[in-house]
């Protein structure tokens, strides 16, 4: 089992100590994502006027929205991959069937050529 990592990250001008199985780089990336969202929303005047608790709820909703959109996109990509895999399987099957037919025809040609040569 992987060890527990502890690291300090800065989120919204506050230093927070995080611990978990994830790497320090990953935890810093998560903190950077949250800070990016915070910066993005602080550019919106109506967001800046909200009370702190409402800002927190709006941020949570936005991050949850990002999560569900990413989850939906992943599902769509997985479904697309399954379709492509089936298409690839079908093409390979068709190729093998065509190769078998070709080999059969080549054998027939050789047979006819040897029959013609024997006459």
N, C-alpha and C positions, 0 to 999 in steps of 0.2 A: 504494500500500500504506500502511496506517495506520502511524503512528510507534509507537515502543516507549515505553511509559509505565513509570515507576518510582515506587513509593510505599512508604511505611513503614506497616505495619499492626501491631496488637497482637493476638497470639494467646496466650492463657494466660499473661498477664503478661510476655510476651517481645515485644520489638520485632523485627519481621522485615521485611527489605527485599524487596519483590516487583517483578518486572519482567515486562511482557508487552504484548500489543497491546490488552488490555482497558483500559477507563477506570479511573481512580483510584477512582471511586465503585463500580464493579463489584468491584474488588479489596477494598475496605472492606466491601462487602456479603458477600463470601465469608468474610472474616475474622470478621464478625459472626455468620454462620451457624455457623462452627466454634466460636466462643466460646459461642454459645447452646447448642449440643450439649454442650459441655464443662460448662457450668453445669447443664444438665438432668441429666446423669449424675452430677455431683458431689453432687446431692441424694440419691442412692441410696447407702445405707450400704455395701452389699456392693461397689459399684463403688469407693468411696473406699478400701476395704481392699486393693484389688488393687495389685500392683506396677506401676510406671510403664509398663513395656513391655506388660503385659496391658491396661492402660487404653488405651494407644495402639491396640492391635489391636481392642479392643472398639469404640472410636470409629470406626475404619476400617470395621469390619463394619457398624456402624449407618449410617454415611454411605453406604456401598455399598447397603445395604438401602433407604434413602431414594431413591437414584438409580434402582434397579431398579423400585421401586414407581412413581416418577414416570414412568419410561420405559413401563411397562405401562399406566399411566393415559393417557399421551399416545397410545399405540397404540389403546386402546379409544375415545378421543375421536375419533381420526382415522377409525376404522372407523364410528363413529356418524355422523360428518360425511359420509362417503361414502354411507351409507344415506339420510341426510336429503337430500343432493344428488340422489340417484337419485329419491327421492320427489318432490322439487321439479321435477325434469325431467319425470317422469311427469305431474304435475299441470299443468305448463305445456303439455305435449303434449295432454292431455285438454282443457284450456281452448281451445287453438287449434282442435282438432277440433270442439268445441262451437260456437265462434264461426263456423266455416265452415258448419256445419249450420244455424245460426241465420240467417246471411246467405242461404243457399240457400232456406230457408223464407220469409224476408222477400221475396225475389225472386218466389217462387211466389205469395205473397199479393198482391203488387203486380200480377203478371200476371193473376191471377184477378179482382182488383178492376177492372183496366182492361178485361178481357173483359166483366165484368158491366156496367160503365159504358157500354160500346159497344153493348150490346143494347137 
